[in-house]
């Protein structure tokens, strides 16, 4: 099974959102089926076969997530991040300000789904292979 150290090693190659597809391929090779990233403090739960799970610790101070999602602002911020113009902490702050609570990445289906605080799907994206 995979470890947080292996995941950190894969993540160390990521400089911006533009590196995201390659990162997901690396996680897939480790055996990660999906993961949930939480905007509030940056911790992530990673899942593999047979209900295997590891969690990363919080990586920044607690962010306040707006109760009402602003999908237009979020989509603009996401594109900016994917184009390499913001770093991960900035993207997470942008998510919190747009009411995004978490995202779930499925390496098997190669998609990423963003959710608001009520659990509503705000955006689902296909991840390029």
mmCIF file of the C-alpha atoms, coordinates in Angstrom:
data_MODEL
# 
_entry.id   MODEL 
# 
loop_
_atom_site.group_PDB 
_atom_site.id 
_atom_site.type_symbol 
_atom_site.label_atom_id 
_atom_site.label_alt_id 
_atom_site.label_comp_id 
_atom_site.label_asym_id 
_atom_site.label_entity_id 
_atom_site.label_seq_id 
_atom_site.pdbx_PDB_ins_code 
_atom_site.Cartn_x 
_atom_site.Cartn_y 
_atom_site.Cartn_z 
_atom_site.occupancy 
_atom_site.B_iso_or_equiv 
_atom_site.pdbx_formal_charge 
_atom_site.auth_seq_id 
_atom_site.auth_comp_id 
_atom_site.auth_asym_id 
_atom_site.auth_atom_id 
_atom_site.pdbx_PDB_model_num 
ATOM 1   C CA . UNK A 1 1   ? 0.000   0.000  0.000   1.00 0.00 ? 1   UNK A CA 1 
ATOM 2   C CA . UNK A 1 2   ? 0.977   3.637  -0.360  1.00 0.00 ? 2   UNK A CA 1 
ATOM 3   C CA . UNK A 1 3   ? 2.288   6.013  2.291   1.00 0.00 ? 3   UNK A CA 1 
ATOM 4   C CA . UNK A 1 4   ? 2.084   9.730  2.966   1.00 0.00 ? 4   UNK A CA 1 
ATOM 5   C CA . UNK A 1 5   ? 5.817   9.912  2.218   1.00 0.00 ? 5   UNK A CA 1 
ATOM 6   C CA . UNK A 1 6   ? 5.262   8.469  -1.287  1.00 0.00 ? 6   UNK A CA 1 
ATOM 7   C CA . UNK A 1 7   ? 2.422   10.922 -1.852  1.00 0.00 ? 7   UNK A CA 1 
ATOM 8   C CA . UNK A 1 8   ? 4.595   13.838 -0.684  1.00 0.00 ? 8   UNK A CA 1 
ATOM 9   C CA . UNK A 1 9   ? 7.328   12.724 -3.080  1.00 0.00 ? 9   UNK A CA 1 
ATOM 10  C CA . UNK A 1 10  ? 4.843   12.769 -5.975  1.00 0.00 ? 10  UNK A CA 1 
ATOM 11  C CA . UNK A 1 11  ? 3.485   16.132 -4.850  1.00 0.00 ? 11  UNK A CA 1 
ATOM 12  C CA . UNK A 1 12  ? 6.983   17.638 -4.660  1.00 0.00 ? 12  UNK A CA 1 
ATOM 13  C CA . UNK A 1 13  ? 7.011   17.709 -8.475  1.00 0.00 ? 13  UNK A CA 1 
ATOM 14  C CA . UNK A 1 14  ? 3.933   19.967 -8.576  1.00 0.00 ? 14  UNK A CA 1 
ATOM 15  C CA . UNK A 1 15  ? 4.654   23.668 -9.020  1.00 0.00 ? 15  UNK A CA 1 
ATOM 16  C CA . UNK A 1 16  ? 1.196   24.821 -10.161 1.00 0.00 ? 16  UNK A CA 1 
ATOM 17  C CA . UNK A 1 17  ? -2.183  23.603 -11.342 1.00 0.00 ? 17  UNK A CA 1 
ATOM 18  C CA . UNK A 1 18  ? -0.618  22.970 -14.733 1.00 0.00 ? 18  UNK A CA 1 
ATOM 19  C CA . UNK A 1 19  ? 1.242   20.000 -13.180 1.00 0.00 ? 19  UNK A CA 1 
ATOM 20  C CA . UNK A 1 20  ? -1.954  18.420 -11.809 1.00 0.00 ? 20  UNK A CA 1 
ATOM 21  C CA . UNK A 1 21  ? -2.529  15.771 -14.538 1.00 0.00 ? 21  UNK A CA 1 
ATOM 22  C CA . UNK A 1 22  ? 0.976   14.334 -14.138 1.00 0.00 ? 22  UNK A CA 1 
ATOM 23  C CA . UNK A 1 23  ? 0.551   14.309 -10.343 1.00 0.00 ? 23  UNK A CA 1 
ATOM 24  C CA . UNK A 1 24  ? -2.686  12.327 -10.662 1.00 0.00 ? 24  UNK A CA 1 
ATOM 25  C CA . UNK A 1 25  ? -0.932  9.795  -12.906 1.00 0.00 ? 25  UNK A CA 1 
ATOM 26  C CA . UNK A 1 26  ? 1.755   9.391  -10.226 1.00 0.00 ? 26  UNK A CA 1 
ATOM 27  C CA . UNK A 1 27  ? -0.903  8.823  -7.551  1.00 0.00 ? 27  UNK A CA 1 
ATOM 28  C CA . UNK A 1 28  ? -2.644  6.293  -9.766  1.00 0.00 ? 28  UNK A CA 1 
ATOM 29  C CA . UNK A 1 29  ? 0.643   4.361  -10.087 1.00 0.00 ? 29  UNK A CA 1 
ATOM 30  C CA . UNK A 1 30  ? 0.887   4.281  -6.278  1.00 0.00 ? 30  UNK A CA 1 
ATOM 31  C CA . UNK A 1 31  ? -2.508  2.562  -6.098  1.00 0.00 ? 31  UNK A CA 1 
ATOM 32  C CA . UNK A 1 32  ? -4.621  5.512  -4.983  1.00 0.00 ? 32  UNK A CA 1 
ATOM 33  C CA . UNK A 1 33  ? -8.179  5.029  -6.222  1.00 0.00 ? 33  UNK A CA 1 
ATOM 34  C CA . UNK A 1 34  ? -9.451  8.417  -5.045  1.00 0.00 ? 34  UNK A CA 1 
ATOM 35  C CA . UNK A 1 35  ? -8.819  11.170 -2.565  1.00 0.00 ? 35  UNK A CA 1 
ATOM 36  C CA . UNK A 1 36  ? -10.703 13.960 -0.866  1.00 0.00 ? 36  UNK A CA 1 
ATOM 37  C CA . UNK A 1 37  ? -8.938  17.284 -0.313  1.00 0.00 ? 37  UNK A CA 1 
ATOM 38  C CA . UNK A 1 38  ? -10.410 19.586 2.326   1.00 0.00 ? 38  UNK A CA 1 
ATOM 39  C CA . UNK A 1 39  ? -10.096 23.336 1.795   1.00 0.00 ? 39  UNK A CA 1 
ATOM 40  C CA . UNK A 1 40  ? -10.560 24.227 5.474   1.00 0.00 ? 40  UNK A CA 1 
ATOM 41  C CA . UNK A 1 41  ? -7.050  23.156 6.522   1.00 0.00 ? 41  UNK A CA 1 
ATOM 42  C CA . UNK A 1 42  ? -5.511  21.384 3.523   1.00 0.00 ? 42  UNK A CA 1 
ATOM 43  C CA . UNK A 1 43  ? -5.635  17.856 4.913   1.00 0.00 ? 43  UNK A CA 1 
ATOM 44  C CA . UNK A 1 44  ? -6.382  15.070 2.460   1.00 0.00 ? 44  UNK A CA 1 
ATOM 45  C CA . UNK A 1 45  ? -7.792  11.557 2.812   1.00 0.00 ? 45  UNK A CA 1 
ATOM 46  C CA . UNK A 1 46  ? -6.371  9.039  0.312   1.00 0.00 ? 46  UNK A CA 1 
ATOM 47  C CA . UNK A 1 47  ? -8.118  5.749  -0.460  1.00 0.00 ? 47  UNK A CA 1 
ATOM 48  C CA . UNK A 1 48  ? -6.846  2.549  -2.036  1.00 0.00 ? 48  UNK A CA 1 
ATOM 49  C CA . UNK A 1 49  ? -8.005  -1.034 -2.454  1.00 0.00 ? 49  UNK A CA 1 
ATOM 50  C CA . UNK A 1 50  ? -9.749  -2.948 0.328   1.00 0.00 ? 50  UNK A CA 1 
ATOM 51  C CA . UNK A 1 51  ? -10.778 0.215  2.208   1.00 0.00 ? 51  UNK A CA 1 
ATOM 52  C CA . UNK A 1 52  ? -7.147  1.228  2.748   1.00 0.00 ? 52  UNK A CA 1 
ATOM 53  C CA . UNK A 1 53  ? -6.925  4.866  3.856   1.00 0.00 ? 53  UNK A CA 1 
ATOM 54  C CA . UNK A 1 54  ? -4.205  7.285  4.891   1.00 0.00 ? 54  UNK A CA 1 
ATOM 55  C CA . UNK A 1 55  ? -4.654  10.933 5.800   1.00 0.00 ? 55  UNK A CA 1 
ATOM 56  C CA . UNK A 1 56  ? -2.245  13.806 5.511   1.00 0.00 ? 56  UNK A CA 1 
ATOM 57  C CA . UNK A 1 57  ? -2.088  16.391 8.283   1.00 0.00 ? 57  UNK A CA 1 
ATOM 58  C CA . UNK A 1 58  ? -3.370  19.943 7.981   1.00 0.00 ? 58  UNK A CA 1 
ATOM 59  C CA . UNK A 1 59  ? -0.961  22.087 5.975   1.00 0.00 ? 59  UNK A CA 1 
ATOM 60  C CA . UNK A 1 60  ? -2.137  25.599 6.822   1.00 0.00 ? 60  UNK A CA 1 
ATOM 61  C CA . UNK A 1 61  ? -4.209  27.539 9.340   1.00 0.00 ? 61  UNK A CA 1 
ATOM 62  C CA . UNK A 1 62  ? -7.948  27.069 9.285   1.00 0.00 ? 62  UNK A CA 1 
ATOM 63  C CA . UNK A 1 63  ? -9.727  28.914 6.478   1.00 0.00 ? 63  UNK A CA 1 
ATOM 64  C CA . UNK A 1 64  ? -13.305 30.111 6.704   1.00 0.00 ? 64  UNK A CA 1 
ATOM 65  C CA . UNK A 1 65  ? -15.370 28.777 3.822   1.00 0.00 ? 65  UNK A CA 1 
ATOM 66  C CA . UNK A 1 66  ? -18.220 30.971 2.639   1.00 0.00 ? 66  UNK A CA 1 
ATOM 67  C CA . UNK A 1 67  ? -21.625 29.371 3.109   1.00 0.00 ? 67  UNK A CA 1 
ATOM 68  C CA . UNK A 1 68  ? -22.840 30.259 -0.364  1.00 0.00 ? 68  UNK A CA 1 
ATOM 69  C CA . UNK A 1 69  ? -20.872 29.044 -3.374  1.00 0.00 ? 69  UNK A CA 1 
ATOM 70  C CA . UNK A 1 70  ? -19.958 31.444 -6.158  1.00 0.00 ? 70  UNK A CA 1 
ATOM 71  C CA . UNK A 1 71  ? -19.422 29.084 -9.091  1.00 0.00 ? 71  UNK A CA 1 
ATOM 72  C CA . UNK A 1 72  ? -18.499 31.883 -11.498 1.00 0.00 ? 72  UNK A CA 1 
ATOM 73  C CA . UNK A 1 73  ? -15.685 33.204 -9.289  1.00 0.00 ? 73  UNK A CA 1 
ATOM 74  C CA . UNK A 1 74  ? -14.538 29.643 -8.561  1.00 0.00 ? 74  UNK A CA 1 
ATOM 75  C CA . UNK A 1 75  ? -14.315 28.707 -12.235 1.00 0.00 ? 75  UNK A CA 1 
ATOM 76  C CA . UNK A 1 76  ? -12.274 31.835 -12.957 1.00 0.00 ? 76  UNK A CA 1 
ATOM 77  C CA . UNK A 1 77  ? -9.923  31.078 -10.045 1.00 0.00 ? 77  UNK A CA 1 
ATOM 78  C CA . UNK A 1 78  ? -9.592  27.452 -11.147 1.00 0.00 ? 78  UNK A CA 1 
ATOM 79  C CA . UNK A 1 79  ? -8.601  28.424 -14.684 1.00 0.00 ? 79  UNK A CA 1 
ATOM 80  C CA . UNK A 1 80  ? -6.065  30.893 -13.287 1.00 0.00 ? 80  UNK A CA 1 
ATOM 81  C CA . UNK A 1 81  ? -4.601  28.129 -11.113 1.00 0.00 ? 81  UNK A CA 1 
ATOM 82  C CA . UNK A 1 82  ? -4.583  25.555 -13.904 1.00 0.00 ? 82  UNK A CA 1 
ATOM 83  C CA . UNK A 1 83  ? -2.682  28.029 -16.062 1.00 0.00 ? 83  UNK A CA 1 
ATOM 84  C CA . UNK A 1 84  ? 0.050   28.140 -13.413 1.00 0.00 ? 84  UNK A CA 1 
ATOM 85  C CA . UNK A 1 85  ? -0.659  31.673 -12.217 1.00 0.00 ? 85  UNK A CA 1 
ATOM 86  C CA . UNK A 1 86  ? -1.375  30.802 -8.556  1.00 0.00 ? 86  UNK A CA 1 
ATOM 87  C CA . UNK A 1 87  ? 0.217   28.438 -6.069  1.00 0.00 ? 87  UNK A CA 1 
ATOM 88  C CA . UNK A 1 88  ? -1.685  25.825 -4.054  1.00 0.00 ? 88  UNK A CA 1 
ATOM 89  C CA . UNK A 1 89  ? -2.203  27.924 -0.890  1.00 0.00 ? 89  UNK A CA 1 
ATOM 90  C CA . UNK A 1 90  ? -3.582  30.791 -2.973  1.00 0.00 ? 90  UNK A CA 1 
ATOM 91  C CA . UNK A 1 91  ? -5.898  28.417 -4.822  1.00 0.00 ? 91  UNK A CA 1 
ATOM 92  C CA . UNK A 1 92  ? -7.198  27.039 -1.516  1.00 0.00 ? 92  UNK A CA 1 
ATOM 93  C CA . UNK A 1 93  ? -7.892  30.574 -0.246  1.00 0.00 ? 93  UNK A CA 1 
ATOM 94  C CA . UNK A 1 94  ? -9.691  31.315 -3.504  1.00 0.00 ? 94  UNK A CA 1 
ATOM 95  C CA . UNK A 1 95  ? -11.756 28.132 -3.050  1.00 0.00 ? 95  UNK A CA 1 
ATOM 96  C CA . UNK A 1 96  ? -12.729 29.138 0.500   1.00 0.00 ? 96  UNK A CA 1 
ATOM 97  C CA . UNK A 1 97  ? -13.744 32.605 -0.723  1.00 0.00 ? 97  UNK A CA 1 
ATOM 98  C CA . UNK A 1 98  ? -15.860 31.002 -3.445  1.00 0.00 ? 98  UNK A CA 1 
ATOM 99  C CA . UNK A 1 99  ? -17.587 28.611 -1.025  1.00 0.00 ? 99  UNK A CA 1 
ATOM 100 C CA . UNK A 1 100 ? -15.802 25.420 -2.097  1.00 0.00 ? 100 UNK A CA 1 
ATOM 101 C CA . UNK A 1 101 ? -15.444 23.013 0.834   1.00 0.00 ? 101 UNK A CA 1 
ATOM 102 C CA . UNK A 1 102 ? -13.635 20.102 -0.820  1.00 0.00 ? 102 UNK A CA 1 
ATOM 103 C CA . UNK A 1 103 ? -12.855 18.257 -3.990  1.00 0.00 ? 103 UNK A CA 1 
ATOM 104 C CA . UNK A 1 104 ? -12.754 14.571 -4.743  1.00 0.00 ? 104 UNK A CA 1 
ATOM 105 C CA . UNK A 1 105 ? -10.384 13.158 -7.322  1.00 0.00 ? 105 UNK A CA 1 
ATOM 106 C CA . UNK A 1 106 ? -11.129 9.756  -8.808  1.00 0.00 ? 106 UNK A CA 1 
ATOM 107 C CA . UNK A 1 107 ? -8.004  8.351  -10.445 1.00 0.00 ? 107 UNK A CA 1 
ATOM 108 C CA . UNK A 1 108 ? -9.971  5.473  -11.960 1.00 0.00 ? 108 UNK A CA 1 
ATOM 109 C CA . UNK A 1 109 ? -12.425 7.742  -13.796 1.00 0.00 ? 109 UNK A CA 1 
ATOM 110 C CA . UNK A 1 110 ? -9.847  10.538 -14.143 1.00 0.00 ? 110 UNK A CA 1 
ATOM 111 C CA . UNK A 1 111 ? -12.127 13.274 -12.880 1.00 0.00 ? 111 UNK A CA 1 
ATOM 112 C CA . UNK A 1 112 ? -12.204 15.899 -10.158 1.00 0.00 ? 112 UNK A CA 1 
ATOM 113 C CA . UNK A 1 113 ? -15.438 17.077 -8.562  1.00 0.00 ? 113 UNK A CA 1 
ATOM 114 C CA . UNK A 1 114 ? -15.703 20.223 -6.441  1.00 0.00 ? 114 UNK A CA 1 
ATOM 115 C CA . UNK A 1 115 ? -18.357 20.581 -3.715  1.00 0.00 ? 115 UNK A CA 1 
ATOM 116 C CA . UNK A 1 116 ? -19.808 23.394 -1.633  1.00 0.00 ? 116 UNK A CA 1 
ATOM 117 C CA . UNK A 1 117 ? -20.491 23.261 2.114   1.00 0.00 ? 117 UNK A CA 1 
ATOM 118 C CA . UNK A 1 118 ? -23.915 21.679 1.533   1.00 0.00 ? 118 UNK A CA 1 
ATOM 119 C CA . UNK A 1 119 ? -22.426 18.839 -0.512  1.00 0.00 ? 119 UNK A CA 1 
ATOM 120 C CA . UNK A 1 120 ? -23.696 20.199 -3.819  1.00 0.00 ? 120 UNK A CA 1 
ATOM 121 C CA . UNK A 1 121 ? -21.583 19.463 -6.874  1.00 0.00 ? 121 UNK A CA 1 
ATOM 122 C CA . UNK A 1 122 ? -20.278 22.768 -8.212  1.00 0.00 ? 122 UNK A CA 1 
ATOM 123 C CA . UNK A 1 123 ? -18.079 21.498 -11.007 1.00 0.00 ? 123 UNK A CA 1 
ATOM 124 C CA . UNK A 1 124 ? -16.889 18.160 -12.388 1.00 0.00 ? 124 UNK A CA 1 
ATOM 125 C CA . UNK A 1 125 ? -13.849 18.141 -14.640 1.00 0.00 ? 125 UNK A CA 1 
ATOM 126 C CA . UNK A 1 126 ? -12.193 15.432 -16.647 1.00 0.00 ? 126 UNK A CA 1 
ATOM 127 C CA . UNK A 1 127 ? -8.473  15.168 -15.929 1.00 0.00 ? 127 UNK A CA 1 
ATOM 128 C CA . UNK A 1 128 ? -6.339  14.905 -19.076 1.00 0.00 ? 128 UNK A CA 1 
ATOM 129 C CA . UNK A 1 129 ? -4.389  11.656 -19.277 1.00 0.00 ? 129 UNK A CA 1 
# 
